[in-house]
Amino acid sequence: MLAPYYAWRQPTDKISLILRYVKSLNDIILHIETLEVGQAWPEGSPVKRLIYRAQLQPFKGYRPQLYYVISTNFTRARAVDLNESLRRVLTIS
């Protein structure tokens, strides 16, 4: 998964990778992994995150949504529509 570069990105920003499938009203399969951007990603480059096979197994046979949420201390980036990516539907088989 690639989180594209954004102009106000700081090394202390946290990116939460979310894989979510709603089976029924009270039954949700959810995987959330939150990591700091850190110093390893140079300015202008996207942040890369991996999802391992073991983390995908609960979603086998389903079509979960994959998206990320950026948590930052930058005040102009507080709007939800700036901090949450578009949701993509995946097929896990």
Secondary structure, DSSP 4 states (H G I P E B T S, - for coil): -EE---TT--TT-EEEEEEEEEEETTEEEEEEEEEE--SSS-TTSPEE----HHHHGGGTTS--EEEEEEE---GGG-SHHHHBPPPEE----
